[in-house]
Amino acid sequence: MNSTINFGPGRPWGGVYQREYQRMAQDSRHQLAYRIHFAARGWADRHGHASFGPGKLAALLGKEDKPLSDQSTNNALARAKQLDLVSPRSGAACLLLPYHLFQKRKGAPVPCRLHLDR
């Protein structure tokens, strides 16, 4: 794997502070679809995978220590996919960012059930 970040010629890019995206993912003032996107960016490994254990994404998206229901979590995920905020292959256990949207030079991958190819 190439160790440099490259989105292609004439395609400028900038870095993000992942901890801030983690904070925004938990901020209930934002719409749920965007919170899904923030979670994907905040916890993404070098392959663009953000892995969550059972119920972890729902807990992250919930309010006042009450997890989001499975149906609400799935609806938010479906909306995030419709808006191209995460890959159509994303699920509650693993959010996936397309390679044209996110690259990370270093960091260990976090195993999830999705394929590593995008």
Jmol script that loads the backbone (N, CA, C; Angstrom):
load data "model"
ATOM      1  N   MET A   1       0.837  -1.174   0.000  1.00  0.00           N
ATOM      2  CA  MET A   1       0.000   0.000   0.000  1.00  0.00           C
ATOM      3  C   MET A   1       0.881   1.236   0.000  1.00  0.00           C
ATOM      4  N   ASN A   2       0.541   2.193  -0.811  1.00  0.00           N
ATOM      5  CA  ASN A   2       1.271   3.451  -0.875  1.00  0.00           C
ATOM      6  C   ASN A   2       1.129   4.182   0.454  1.00  0.00           C
ATOM      7  N   SER A   3       2.212   4.731   0.980  1.00  0.00           N
ATOM      8  CA  SER A   3       2.167   5.374   2.284  1.00  0.00           C
ATOM      9  C   SER A   3       1.779   6.843   2.214  1.00  0.00           C
ATOM     10  N   THR A   4       1.557   7.372   1.016  1.00  0.00           N
ATOM     11  CA  THR A   4       1.149   8.766   0.906  1.00  0.00           C
ATOM     12  C   THR A   4      -0.349   8.845   0.626  1.00  0.00           C
ATOM     13  N   ILE A   5      -0.914   9.965   1.013  1.00  0.00           N
ATOM     14  CA  ILE A   5      -2.327  10.208   0.733  1.00  0.00           C
ATOM     15  C   ILE A   5      -2.418  10.876  -0.619  1.00  0.00           C
ATOM     16  N   ASN A   6      -3.255  10.331  -1.506  1.00  0.00           N
ATOM     17  CA  ASN A   6      -3.364  10.863  -2.855  1.00  0.00           C
ATOM     18  C   ASN A   6      -4.796  10.705  -3.352  1.00  0.00           C
ATOM     19  N   PHE A   7      -5.471  11.813  -3.556  1.00  0.00           N
ATOM     20  CA  PHE A   7      -6.820  11.785  -4.091  1.00  0.00           C
ATOM     21  C   PHE A   7      -6.825  12.012  -5.598  1.00  0.00           C
ATOM     22  N   GLY A   8      -5.660  12.137  -6.190  1.00  0.00           N
ATOM     23  CA  GLY A   8      -5.553  12.320  -7.630  1.00  0.00           C
ATOM     24  C   GLY A   8      -5.098  13.722  -7.986  1.00  0.00           C
ATOM     25  N   PRO A   9      -4.623  13.893  -9.227  1.00  0.00           N
ATOM     26  CA  PRO A   9      -4.128  15.195  -9.658  1.00  0.00           C
ATOM     27  C   PRO A   9      -5.224  16.262  -9.617  1.00  0.00           C
ATOM     28  N   GLY A  10      -4.868  17.421  -9.101  1.00  0.00           N
ATOM     29  CA  GLY A  10      -5.793  18.534  -9.055  1.00  0.00           C
ATOM     30  C   GLY A  10      -6.942  18.359  -8.072  1.00  0.00           C
ATOM     31  N   ARG A  11      -6.812  17.428  -7.141  1.00  0.00           N
ATOM     32  CA  ARG A  11      -7.860  17.174  -6.152  1.00  0.00           C
ATOM     33  C   ARG A  11      -7.308  17.490  -4.770  1.00  0.00           C
ATOM     34  N   PRO A  12      -7.441  18.734  -4.322  1.00  0.00           N
ATOM     35  CA  PRO A  12      -6.880  19.129  -3.028  1.00  0.00           C
ATOM     36  C   PRO A  12      -7.570  18.410  -1.870  1.00  0.00           C
ATOM     37  N   TRP A  13      -6.841  18.285  -0.784  1.00  0.00           N
ATOM     38  CA  TRP A  13      -7.375  17.620   0.395  1.00  0.00           C
ATOM     39  C   TRP A  13      -6.827  18.306   1.641  1.00  0.00           C
ATOM     40  N   GLY A  14      -7.456  18.044   2.760  1.00  0.00           N
ATOM     41  CA  GLY A  14      -7.010  18.556   4.050  1.00  0.00           C
ATOM     42  C   GLY A  14      -7.257  17.505   5.114  1.00  0.00           C
ATOM     43  N   GLY A  15      -6.556  17.618   6.218  1.00  0.00           N
ATOM     44  CA  GLY A  15      -6.689  16.654   7.298  1.00  0.00           C
ATOM     45  C   GLY A  15      -7.836  17.003   8.234  1.00  0.00           C
ATOM     46  N   VAL A  16      -8.267  16.023   9.017  1.00  0.00           N
ATOM     47  CA  VAL A  16      -9.307  16.229  10.022  1.00  0.00           C
ATOM     48  C   VAL A  16      -8.813  15.709  11.372  1.00  0.00           C
ATOM     49  N   TYR A  17      -9.376  16.270  12.421  1.00  0.00           N
ATOM     50  CA  TYR A  17      -9.091  15.819  13.789  1.00  0.00           C
ATOM     51  C   TYR A  17     -10.187  14.828  14.162  1.00  0.00           C
ATOM     52  N   GLN A  18      -9.863  13.541  14.193  1.00  0.00           N
ATOM     53  CA  GLN A  18     -10.869  12.512  14.371  1.00  0.00           C
ATOM     54  C   GLN A  18     -11.599  12.617  15.712  1.00  0.00           C
ATOM     55  N   ARG A  19     -10.945  13.049  16.754  1.00  0.00           N
ATOM     56  CA  ARG A  19     -11.615  13.175  18.057  1.00  0.00           C
ATOM     57  C   ARG A  19     -12.768  14.182  17.989  1.00  0.00           C
ATOM     58  N   GLU A  20     -12.616  15.229  17.197  1.00  0.00           N
ATOM     59  CA  GLU A  20     -13.699  16.204  17.037  1.00  0.00           C
ATOM     60  C   GLU A  20     -14.893  15.575  16.314  1.00  0.00           C
ATOM     61  N   TYR A  21     -14.623  14.732  15.331  1.00  0.00           N
ATOM     62  CA  TYR A  21     -15.713  14.020  14.662  1.00  0.00           C
ATOM     63  C   TYR A  21     -16.393  13.038  15.613  1.00  0.00           C
ATOM     64  N   GLN A  22     -15.630  12.425  16.497  1.00  0.00           N
ATOM     65  CA  GLN A  22     -16.229  11.551  17.506  1.00  0.00           C
ATOM     66  C   GLN A  22     -17.168  12.347  18.407  1.00  0.00           C
ATOM     67  N   ARG A  23     -16.740  13.536  18.806  1.00  0.00           N
ATOM     68  CA  ARG A  23     -17.570  14.398  19.648  1.00  0.00           C
ATOM     69  C   ARG A  23     -18.841  14.797  18.901  1.00  0.00           C
ATOM     70  N   MET A  24     -18.709  15.206  17.642  1.00  0.00           N
ATOM     71  CA  MET A  24     -19.870  15.636  16.868  1.00  0.00           C
ATOM     72  C   MET A  24     -20.845  14.481  16.633  1.00  0.00           C
ATOM     73  N   ALA A  25     -20.335  13.267  16.496  1.00  0.00           N
ATOM     74  CA  ALA A  25     -21.198  12.099  16.295  1.00  0.00           C
ATOM     75  C   ALA A  25     -22.135  11.902  17.485  1.00  0.00           C
ATOM     76  N   GLN A  26     -21.705  12.333  18.652  1.00  0.00           N
ATOM     77  CA  GLN A  26     -22.491  12.152  19.865  1.00  0.00           C
ATOM     78  C   GLN A  26     -23.345  13.378  20.214  1.00  0.00           C
ATOM     79  N   ASP A  27     -23.286  14.407  19.400  1.00  0.00           N
ATOM     80  CA  ASP A  27     -24.000  15.657  19.645  1.00  0.00           C
ATOM     81  C   ASP A  27     -25.397  15.577  19.014  1.00  0.00           C
ATOM     82  N   SER A  28     -26.415  15.479  19.844  1.00  0.00           N
ATOM     83  CA  SER A  28     -27.779  15.274  19.365  1.00  0.00           C
ATOM     84  C   SER A  28     -28.372  16.486  18.640  1.00  0.00           C
ATOM     85  N   ARG A  29     -27.665  17.590  18.591  1.00  0.00           N
ATOM     86  CA  ARG A  29     -28.141  18.741  17.819  1.00  0.00           C
ATOM     87  C   ARG A  29     -28.039  18.497  16.316  1.00  0.00           C
ATOM     88  N   HIS A  30     -27.180  17.577  15.922  1.00  0.00           N
ATOM     89  CA  HIS A  30     -27.004  17.261  14.502  1.00  0.00           C
ATOM     90  C   HIS A  30     -28.022  16.200  14.068  1.00  0.00           C
ATOM     91  N   GLN A  31     -28.382  16.225  12.797  1.00  0.00           N
ATOM     92  CA  GLN A  31     -29.277  15.211  12.239  1.00  0.00           C
ATOM     93  C   GLN A  31     -28.578  13.851  12.265  1.00  0.00           C
ATOM     94  N   LEU A  32     -29.371  12.813  12.469  1.00  0.00           N
ATOM     95  CA  LEU A  32     -28.810  11.471  12.636  1.00  0.00           C
ATOM     96  C   LEU A  32     -27.972  11.008  11.453  1.00  0.00           C
ATOM     97  N   ALA A  33     -28.394  11.279  10.234  1.00  0.00           N
ATOM     98  CA  ALA A  33     -27.619  10.837   9.060  1.00  0.00           C
ATOM     99  C   ALA A  33     -26.215  11.439   9.097  1.00  0.00           C
ATOM    100  N   TYR A  34     -26.117  12.687   9.498  1.00  0.00           N
ATOM    101  CA  TYR A  34     -24.801  13.329   9.573  1.00  0.00           C
ATOM    102  C   TYR A  34     -24.003  12.812  10.759  1.00  0.00           C
ATOM    103  N   ARG A  35     -24.680  12.447  11.821  1.00  0.00           N
ATOM    104  CA  ARG A  35     -23.987  11.849  12.966  1.00  0.00           C
ATOM    105  C   ARG A  35     -23.388  10.496  12.582  1.00  0.00           C
ATOM    106  N   ILE A  36     -24.080   9.763  11.701  1.00  0.00           N
ATOM    107  CA  ILE A  36     -23.529   8.502  11.166  1.00  0.00           C
ATOM    108  C   ILE A  36     -22.233   8.811  10.411  1.00  0.00           C
ATOM    109  N   HIS A  37     -22.276   9.827   9.571  1.00  0.00           N
ATOM    110  CA  HIS A  37     -21.088  10.241   8.809  1.00  0.00           C
ATOM    111  C   HIS A  37     -19.959  10.671   9.759  1.00  0.00           C
ATOM    112  N   PHE A  38     -20.301  11.449  10.768  1.00  0.00           N
ATOM    113  CA  PHE A  38     -19.289  11.889  11.734  1.00  0.00           C
ATOM    114  C   PHE A  38     -18.675  10.691  12.453  1.00  0.00           C
ATOM    115  N   ALA A  39     -19.496   9.703  12.811  1.00  0.00           N
ATOM    116  CA  ALA A  39     -18.985   8.496  13.464  1.00  0.00           C
ATOM    117  C   ALA A  39     -18.055   7.730  12.533  1.00  0.00           C
ATOM    118  N   ALA A  40     -18.450   7.637  11.272  1.00  0.00           N
ATOM    119  CA  ALA A  40     -17.598   6.942  10.297  1.00  0.00           C
ATOM    120  C   ALA A  40     -16.242   7.626  10.190  1.00  0.00           C
ATOM    121  N   ARG A  41     -16.231   8.946  10.114  1.00  0.00           N
ATOM    122  CA  ARG A  41     -14.963   9.684  10.023  1.00  0.00           C
ATOM    123  C   ARG A  41     -14.191   9.648  11.342  1.00  0.00           C
ATOM    124  N   GLY A  42     -14.898   9.752  12.433  1.00  0.00           N
ATOM    125  CA  GLY A  42     -14.240   9.808  13.740  1.00  0.00           C
ATOM    126  C   GLY A  42     -13.555   8.524  14.159  1.00  0.00           C
ATOM    127  N   TRP A  43     -14.119   7.398  13.772  1.00  0.00           N
ATOM    128  CA  TRP A  43     -13.553   6.113  14.189  1.00  0.00           C
ATOM    129  C   TRP A  43     -12.934   5.328  13.039  1.00  0.00           C
ATOM    130  N   ALA A  44     -12.797   5.930  11.874  1.00  0.00           N
ATOM    131  CA  ALA A  44     -12.265   5.207  10.707  1.00  0.00           C
ATOM    132  C   ALA A  44     -10.815   4.787  10.914  1.00  0.00           C
ATOM    133  N   ASP A  45     -10.515   3.569  10.513  1.00  0.00           N
ATOM    134  CA  ASP A  45      -9.129   3.106  10.509  1.00  0.00           C
ATOM    135  C   ASP A  45      -8.504   3.477   9.163  1.00  0.00           C
ATOM    136  N   ARG A  46      -7.325   2.992   8.895  1.00  0.00           N
ATOM    137  CA  ARG A  46      -6.633   3.398   7.662  1.00  0.00           C
ATOM    138  C   ARG A  46      -7.314   2.887   6.393  1.00  0.00           C
ATOM    139  N   HIS A  47      -8.232   1.951   6.530  1.00  0.00           N
ATOM    140  CA  HIS A  47      -8.964   1.437   5.375  1.00  0.00           C
ATOM    141  C   HIS A  47     -10.333   2.101   5.224  1.00  0.00           C
ATOM    142  N   GLY A  48     -10.648   3.059   6.107  1.00  0.00           N
ATOM    143  CA  GLY A  48     -11.938   3.734   6.042  1.00  0.00           C
ATOM    144  C   GLY A  48     -13.063   2.965   6.713  1.00  0.00           C
ATOM    145  N   HIS A  49     -12.718   1.979   7.552  1.00  0.00           N
ATOM    146  CA  HIS A  49     -13.696   1.185   8.282  1.00  0.00           C
ATOM    147  C   HIS A  49     -13.791   1.699   9.717  1.00  0.00           C
ATOM    148  N   ALA A  50     -15.006   1.928  10.183  1.00  0.00           N
ATOM    149  CA  ALA A  50     -15.255   2.278  11.589  1.00  0.00           C
ATOM    150  C   ALA A  50     -16.082   1.143  12.180  1.00  0.00           C
ATOM    151  N   SER A  51     -15.449   0.349  13.017  1.00  0.00           N
ATOM    152  CA  SER A  51     -16.068  -0.852  13.558  1.00  0.00           C
ATOM    153  C   SER A  51     -16.714  -0.569  14.915  1.00  0.00           C
ATOM    154  N   PHE A  52     -17.928  -1.104  15.101  1.00  0.00           N
ATOM    155  CA  PHE A  52     -18.667  -0.926  16.348  1.00  0.00           C
ATOM    156  C   PHE A  52     -19.187  -2.275  16.820  1.00  0.00           C
ATOM    157  N   GLY A  53     -19.046  -2.546  18.110  1.00  0.00           N
ATOM    158  CA  GLY A  53     -19.586  -3.775  18.681  1.00  0.00           C
ATOM    159  C   GLY A  53     -21.104  -3.731  18.706  1.00  0.00           C
ATOM    160  N   PRO A  54     -21.735  -4.848  19.077  1.00  0.00           N
ATOM    161  CA  PRO A  54     -23.197  -4.909  19.114  1.00  0.00           C
ATOM    162  C   PRO A  54     -23.789  -3.789  19.983  1.00  0.00           C
ATOM    163  N   GLY A  55     -24.696  -3.035  19.403  1.00  0.00           N
ATOM    164  CA  GLY A  55     -25.378  -1.969  20.126  1.00  0.00           C
ATOM    165  C   GLY A  55     -24.584  -0.697  20.349  1.00  0.00           C
ATOM    166  N   LYS A  56     -23.307  -0.689  19.962  1.00  0.00           N
ATOM    167  CA  LYS A  56     -22.446   0.477  20.232  1.00  0.00           C
ATOM    168  C   LYS A  56     -22.843   1.702  19.410  1.00  0.00           C
ATOM    169  N   LEU A  57     -23.182   1.510  18.134  1.00  0.00           N
ATOM    170  CA  LEU A  57     -23.578   2.649  17.315  1.00  0.00           C
ATOM    171  C   LEU A  57     -24.891   3.239  17.833  1.00  0.00           C
ATOM    172  N   ALA A  58     -25.849   2.386  18.178  1.00  0.00           N
ATOM    173  CA  ALA A  58     -27.134   2.852  18.723  1.00  0.00           C
ATOM    174  C   ALA A  58     -26.921   3.620  20.022  1.00  0.00           C
ATOM    175  N   ALA A  59     -26.012   3.152  20.859  1.00  0.00           N
ATOM    176  CA  ALA A  59     -25.713   3.849  22.114  1.00  0.00           C
ATOM    177  C   ALA A  59     -25.069   5.205  21.834  1.00  0.00           C
ATOM    178  N   LEU A  60     -24.186   5.240  20.879  1.00  0.00           N
ATOM    179  CA  LEU A  60     -23.498   6.475  20.498  1.00  0.00           C
ATOM    180  C   LEU A  60     -24.487   7.517  19.973  1.00  0.00           C
ATOM    181  N   LEU A  61     -25.489   7.072  19.227  1.00  0.00           N
ATOM    182  CA  LEU A  61     -26.458   7.973  18.616  1.00  0.00           C
ATOM    183  C   LEU A  61     -27.617   8.328  19.544  1.00  0.00           C
ATOM    184  N   GLY A  62     -27.735   7.620  20.656  1.00  0.00           N
ATOM    185  CA  GLY A  62     -28.841   7.850  21.574  1.00  0.00           C
ATOM    186  C   GLY A  62     -28.712   9.163  22.338  1.00  0.00           C
ATOM    187  N   LYS A  63     -29.713   9.412  23.172  1.00  0.00           N
ATOM    188  CA  LYS A  63     -29.749  10.627  23.987  1.00  0.00           C
ATOM    189  C   LYS A  63     -29.867  10.252  25.456  1.00  0.00           C
ATOM    190  N   GLU A  64     -29.199  11.007  26.291  1.00  0.00           N
ATOM    191  CA  GLU A  64     -29.314  10.857  27.744  1.00  0.00           C
ATOM    192  C   GLU A  64     -29.172   9.402  28.189  1.00  0.00           C
ATOM    193  N   ASP A  65     -28.127   8.747  27.748  1.00  0.00           N
ATOM    194  CA  ASP A  65     -27.829   7.357  28.106  1.00  0.00           C
ATOM    195  C   ASP A  65     -28.894   6.357  27.668  1.00  0.00           C
ATOM    196  N   LYS A  66     -29.762   6.743  26.725  1.00  0.00           N
ATOM    197  CA  LYS A  66     -30.757   5.829  26.175  1.00  0.00           C
ATOM    198  C   LYS A  66     -30.403   5.570  24.717  1.00  0.00           C
ATOM    199  N   PRO A  67     -30.043   4.304  24.374  1.00  0.00           N
ATOM    200  CA  PRO A  67     -29.654   4.005  22.993  1.00  0.00           C
ATOM    201  C   PRO A  67     -30.800   4.257  22.016  1.00  0.00           C
ATOM    202  N   LEU A  68     -30.428   4.558  20.809  1.00  0.00           N
ATOM    203  CA  LEU A  68     -31.390   4.682  19.725  1.00  0.00           C
ATOM    204  C   LEU A  68     -31.962   3.295  19.441  1.00  0.00           C
ATOM    205  N   SER A  69     -33.211   3.209  19.071  1.00  0.00           N
ATOM    206  CA  SER A  69     -33.797   1.908  18.746  1.00  0.00           C
ATOM    207  C   SER A  69     -33.126   1.347  17.491  1.00  0.00           C
ATOM    208  N   ASP A  70     -33.237   0.043  17.314  1.00  0.00           N
ATOM    209  CA  ASP A  70     -32.669  -0.587  16.117  1.00  0.00           C
ATOM    210  C   ASP A  70     -33.289   0.008  14.856  1.00  0.00           C
ATOM    211  N   GLN A  71     -34.610   0.221  14.885  1.00  0.00           N
ATOM    212  CA  GLN A  71     -35.295   0.773  13.719  1.00  0.00           C
ATOM    213  C   GLN A  71     -34.798   2.186  13.415  1.00  0.00           C
ATOM    214  N   SER A  72     -34.655   3.024  14.429  1.00  0.00           N
ATOM    215  CA  SER A  72     -34.162   4.390  14.217  1.00  0.00           C
ATOM    216  C   SER A  72     -32.715   4.395  13.746  1.00  0.00           C
ATOM    217  N   THR A  73     -31.909   3.486  14.281  1.00  0.00           N
ATOM    218  CA  THR A  73     -30.514   3.367  13.842  1.00  0.00           C
ATOM    219  C   THR A  73     -30.469   2.965  12.373  1.00  0.00           C
ATOM    220  N   ASN A  74     -31.266   1.969  11.994  1.00  0.00           N
ATOM    221  CA  ASN A  74     -31.301   1.519  10.598  1.00  0.00           C
ATOM    222  C   ASN A  74     -31.832   2.599   9.668  1.00  0.00           C
ATOM    223  N   ASN A  75     -32.829   3.362  10.116  1.00  0.00           N
ATOM    224  CA  ASN A  75     -33.360   4.461   9.305  1.00  0.00           C
ATOM    225  C   ASN A  75     -32.303   5.543   9.098  1.00  0.00           C
ATOM    226  N   ALA A  76     -31.572   5.882  10.158  1.00  0.00           N
ATOM    227  CA  ALA A  76     -30.507   6.888  10.049  1.00  0.00           C
ATOM    228  C   ALA A  76     -29.410   6.398   9.113  1.00  0.00           C
ATOM    229  N   LEU A  77     -29.070   5.129   9.213  1.00  0.00           N
ATOM    230  CA  LEU A  77     -28.056   4.541   8.336  1.00  0.00           C
ATOM    231  C   LEU A  77     -28.516   4.554   6.885  1.00  0.00           C
ATOM    232  N   ALA A  78     -29.775   4.227   6.650  1.00  0.00           N
ATOM    233  CA  ALA A  78     -30.317   4.248   5.285  1.00  0.00           C
ATOM    234  C   ALA A  78     -30.274   5.668   4.719  1.00  0.00           C
ATOM    235  N   ARG A  79     -30.603   6.655   5.527  1.00  0.00           N
ATOM    236  CA  ARG A  79     -30.571   8.043   5.069  1.00  0.00           C
ATOM    237  C   ARG A  79     -29.141   8.476   4.774  1.00  0.00           C
ATOM    238  N   ALA A  80     -28.188   8.093   5.619  1.00  0.00           N
ATOM    239  CA  ALA A  80     -26.782   8.423   5.376  1.00  0.00           C
ATOM    240  C   ALA A  80     -26.304   7.809   4.064  1.00  0.00           C
ATOM    241  N   LYS A  81     -26.762   6.604   3.763  1.00  0.00           N
ATOM    242  CA  LYS A  81     -26.412   5.960   2.494  1.00  0.00           C
ATOM    243  C   LYS A  81     -27.041   6.714   1.322  1.00  0.00           C
ATOM    244  N   GLN A  82     -28.313   7.114   1.459  1.00  0.00           N
ATOM    245  CA  GLN A  82     -28.992   7.867   0.391  1.00  0.00           C
ATOM    246  C   GLN A  82     -28.258   9.169   0.082  1.00  0.00           C
ATOM    247  N   LEU A  83     -27.714   9.797   1.110  1.00  0.00           N
ATOM    248  CA  LEU A  83     -27.001  11.064   0.942  1.00  0.00           C
ATOM    249  C   LEU A  83     -25.526  10.867   0.572  1.00  0.00           C
ATOM    250  N   ASP A  84     -25.109   9.615   0.359  1.00  0.00           N
ATOM    251  CA  ASP A  84     -23.713   9.275   0.033  1.00  0.00           C
ATOM    252  C   ASP A  84     -22.738   9.732   1.113  1.00  0.00           C
ATOM    253  N   LEU A  85     -23.187   9.699   2.359  1.00  0.00           N
ATOM    254  CA  LEU A  85     -22.324  10.065   3.485  1.00  0.00           C
ATOM    255  C   LEU A  85     -21.481   8.880   3.935  1.00  0.00           C
ATOM    256  N   VAL A  86     -21.943   7.676   3.653  1.00  0.00           N
ATOM    257  CA  VAL A  86     -21.203   6.435   3.913  1.00  0.00           C
ATOM    258  C   VAL A  86     -21.456   5.501   2.733  1.00  0.00           C
ATOM    259  N   SER A  87     -20.640   4.489   2.612  1.00  0.00           N
ATOM    260  CA  SER A  87     -20.779   3.505   1.536  1.00  0.00           C
ATOM    261  C   SER A  87     -22.094   2.741   1.671  1.00  0.00           C
ATOM    262  N   PRO A  88     -22.691   2.350   0.550  1.00  0.00           N
ATOM    263  CA  PRO A  88     -23.907   1.522   0.601  1.00  0.00           C
ATOM    264  C   PRO A  88     -23.683   0.185   1.314  1.00  0.00           C
ATOM    265  N   ARG A  89     -22.436  -0.242   1.445  1.00  0.00           N
ATOM    266  CA  ARG A  89     -22.129  -1.510   2.120  1.00  0.00           C
ATOM    267  C   ARG A  89     -22.018  -1.364   3.624  1.00  0.00           C
ATOM    268  N   SER A  90     -22.198  -0.158   4.141  1.00  0.00           N
ATOM    269  CA  SER A  90     -22.101   0.076   5.584  1.00  0.00           C
ATOM    270  C   SER A  90     -23.243  -0.598   6.327  1.00  0.00           C
ATOM    271  N   GLY A  91     -22.969  -0.957   7.569  1.00  0.00           N
ATOM    272  CA  GLY A  91     -23.971  -1.490   8.480  1.00  0.00           C
ATOM    273  C   GLY A  91     -23.690  -0.956   9.873  1.00  0.00           C
ATOM    274  N   ALA A  92     -24.559  -1.249  10.815  1.00  0.00           N
ATOM    275  CA  ALA A  92     -24.388  -0.745  12.175  1.00  0.00           C
ATOM    276  C   ALA A  92     -23.105  -1.265  12.828  1.00  0.00           C
ATOM    277  N   ALA A  93     -22.618  -2.425  12.395  1.00  0.00           N
ATOM    278  CA  ALA A  93     -21.390  -2.989  12.959  1.00  0.00           C
ATOM    279  C   ALA A  93     -20.132  -2.384  12.352  1.00  0.00           C
ATOM    280  N   CYS A  94     -20.245  -1.867  11.121  1.00  0.00           N
ATOM    281  CA  CYS A  94     -19.074  -1.305  10.445  1.00  0.00           C
ATOM    282  C   CYS A  94     -19.511  -0.270   9.423  1.00  0.00           C
ATOM    283  N   LEU A  95     -19.172   0.972   9.707  1.00  0.00           N
ATOM    284  CA  LEU A  95     -19.420   2.048   8.750  1.00  0.00           C
ATOM    285  C   LEU A  95     -18.218   2.124   7.832  1.00  0.00           C
ATOM    286  N   LEU A  96     -18.466   2.356   6.573  1.00  0.00           N
ATOM    287  CA  LEU A  96     -17.389   2.359   5.590  1.00  0.00           C
ATOM    288  C   LEU A  96     -17.413   3.661   4.799  1.00  0.00           C
ATOM    289  N   LEU A  97     -16.256   4.306   4.727  1.00  0.00           N
ATOM    290  CA  LEU A  97     -16.091   5.512   3.920  1.00  0.00           C
ATOM    291  C   LEU A  97     -15.435   5.134   2.599  1.00  0.00           C
ATOM    292  N   PRO A  98     -15.948   5.617   1.485  1.00  0.00           N
ATOM    293  CA  PRO A  98     -15.316   5.327   0.196  1.00  0.00           C
ATOM    294  C   PRO A  98     -13.907   5.933   0.126  1.00  0.00           C
ATOM    295  N   TYR A  99     -13.039   5.287  -0.650  1.00  0.00           N
ATOM    296  CA  TYR A  99     -11.642   5.715  -0.756  1.00  0.00           C
ATOM    297  C   TYR A  99     -11.504   7.119  -1.316  1.00  0.00           C
ATOM    298  N   HIS A 100     -12.444   7.536  -2.177  1.00  0.00           N
ATOM    299  CA  HIS A 100     -12.366   8.884  -2.744  1.00  0.00           C
ATOM    300  C   HIS A 100     -12.735   9.949  -1.707  1.00  0.00           C
ATOM    301  N   LEU A 101     -13.270   9.516  -0.553  1.00  0.00           N
ATOM    302  CA  LEU A 101     -13.702  10.442   0.490  1.00  0.00           C
ATOM    303  C   LEU A 101     -12.761  10.463   1.682  1.00  0.00           C
ATOM    304  N   PHE A 102     -12.089   9.339   1.958  1.00  0.00           N
ATOM    305  CA  PHE A 102     -11.267   9.246   3.167  1.00  0.00           C
ATOM    306  C   PHE A 102     -10.065   8.350   2.932  1.00  0.00           C
ATOM    307  N   GLN A 103      -8.899   8.840   3.337  1.00  0.00           N
ATOM    308  CA  GLN A 103      -7.671   8.045   3.338  1.00  0.00           C
ATOM    309  C   GLN A 103      -6.920   8.388   4.616  1.00  0.00           C
ATOM    310  N   LYS A 104      -6.242   7.406   5.156  1.00  0.00           N
ATOM    311  CA  LYS A 104      -5.468   7.612   6.383  1.00  0.00           C
ATOM    312  C   LYS A 104      -4.128   6.933   6.195  1.00  0.00           C
ATOM    313  N   ARG A 105      -3.076   7.660   6.458  1.00  0.00           N
ATOM    314  CA  ARG A 105      -1.741   7.140   6.184  1.00  0.00           C
ATOM    315  C   ARG A 105      -1.340   6.047   7.154  1.00  0.00           C
ATOM    316  N   LYS A 106      -1.585   6.234   8.446  1.00  0.00           N
ATOM    317  CA  LYS A 106      -1.120   5.270   9.443  1.00  0.00           C
ATOM    318  C   LYS A 106      -2.268   4.826  10.328  1.00  0.00           C
ATOM    319  N   GLY A 107      -2.002   3.813  11.105  1.00  0.00           N
ATOM    320  CA  GLY A 107      -2.972   3.310  12.068  1.00  0.00           C
ATOM    321  C   GLY A 107      -3.356   1.889  11.739  1.00  0.00           C
ATOM    322  N   ALA A 108      -3.529   1.111  12.761  1.00  0.00           N
ATOM    323  CA  ALA A 108      -3.893  -0.283  12.567  1.00  0.00           C
ATOM    324  C   ALA A 108      -5.350  -0.400  12.151  1.00  0.00           C
ATOM    325  N   PRO A 109      -5.650  -1.304  11.230  1.00  0.00           N
ATOM    326  CA  PRO A 109      -7.044  -1.510  10.863  1.00  0.00           C
ATOM    327  C   PRO A 109      -7.801  -2.171  12.015  1.00  0.00           C
ATOM    328  N   VAL A 110      -9.070  -1.833  12.136  1.00  0.00           N
ATOM    329  CA  VAL A 110      -9.938  -2.469  13.118  1.00  0.00           C
ATOM    330  C   VAL A 110     -10.773  -3.486  12.362  1.00  0.00           C
ATOM    331  N   PRO A 111     -10.665  -4.762  12.715  1.00  0.00           N
ATOM    332  CA  PRO A 111     -11.390  -5.778  11.945  1.00  0.00           C
ATOM    333  C   PRO A 111     -12.897  -5.564  11.993  1.00  0.00           C
ATOM    334  N   CYS A 112     -13.522  -5.718  10.853  1.00  0.00           N
ATOM    335  CA  CYS A 112     -14.980  -5.747  10.773  1.00  0.00           C
ATOM    336  C   CYS A 112     -15.356  -6.729   9.703  1.00  0.00           C
ATOM    337  N   ARG A 113     -16.626  -6.947   9.531  1.00  0.00           N
ATOM    338  CA  ARG A 113     -17.083  -8.011   8.633  1.00  0.00           C
ATOM    339  C   ARG A 113     -17.066  -7.627   7.161  1.00  0.00           C
ATOM    340  N   LEU A 114     -16.873  -6.377   6.856  1.00  0.00           N
ATOM    341  CA  LEU A 114     -16.876  -5.955   5.447  1.00  0.00           C
ATOM    342  C   LEU A 114     -15.534  -6.286   4.800  1.00  0.00           C
ATOM    343  N   HIS A 115     -15.549  -6.387   3.492  1.00  0.00           N
ATOM    344  CA  HIS A 115     -14.314  -6.618   2.754  1.00  0.00           C
ATOM    345  C   HIS A 115     -13.432  -5.388   2.842  1.00  0.00           C
ATOM    346  N   LEU A 116     -12.141  -5.576   2.764  1.00  0.00           N
ATOM    347  CA  LEU A 116     -11.218  -4.445   2.829  1.00  0.00           C
ATOM    348  C   LEU A 116     -11.123  -3.723   1.510  1.00  0.00           C
ATOM    349  N   ASP A 117     -11.545  -4.343   0.426  1.00  0.00           N
ATOM    350  CA  ASP A 117     -11.530  -3.626  -0.846  1.00  0.00           C
ATOM    351  C   ASP A 117     -12.748  -2.721  -0.925  1.00  0.00           C
ATOM    352  N   ARG A 118     -12.599  -1.654  -1.647  1.00  0.00           N
ATOM    353  CA  ARG A 118     -13.711  -0.710  -1.742  1.00  0.00           C
ATOM    354  C   ARG A 118     -14.065  -0.554  -3.182  1.00  0.00           C
TER     355      ARG A 118
END
end "model"
wireframe off; spacefill off
backbone 0.3
color backbone group
